[in-house]
Amino acid sequence: MIKVKEKISGCFASFKGAEIFNRIRGFISTMKKHNRSVLEELSYILKGEDCVPVLIGC
């Protein structure tokens, strides 16, 4: 995913910016993989609530 960002903007302004991008992108990817609503999960985080993925079949 970092290559996509580099193609769009050319580069990151800082190493910290790249770390933040990867963390957010990883969260979005994980929520999609578990068929969860990204916006709903982000709203839980912003409200300070726990975000615990429900694993089917466990």
Secondary structure, DSSP 8 states (H G I E B T S, - for coil): -HHHHHHHHSS-S-HHHHHHHHHHHHHHHHHHHTT--HHHHHHHHHHT-------TT-
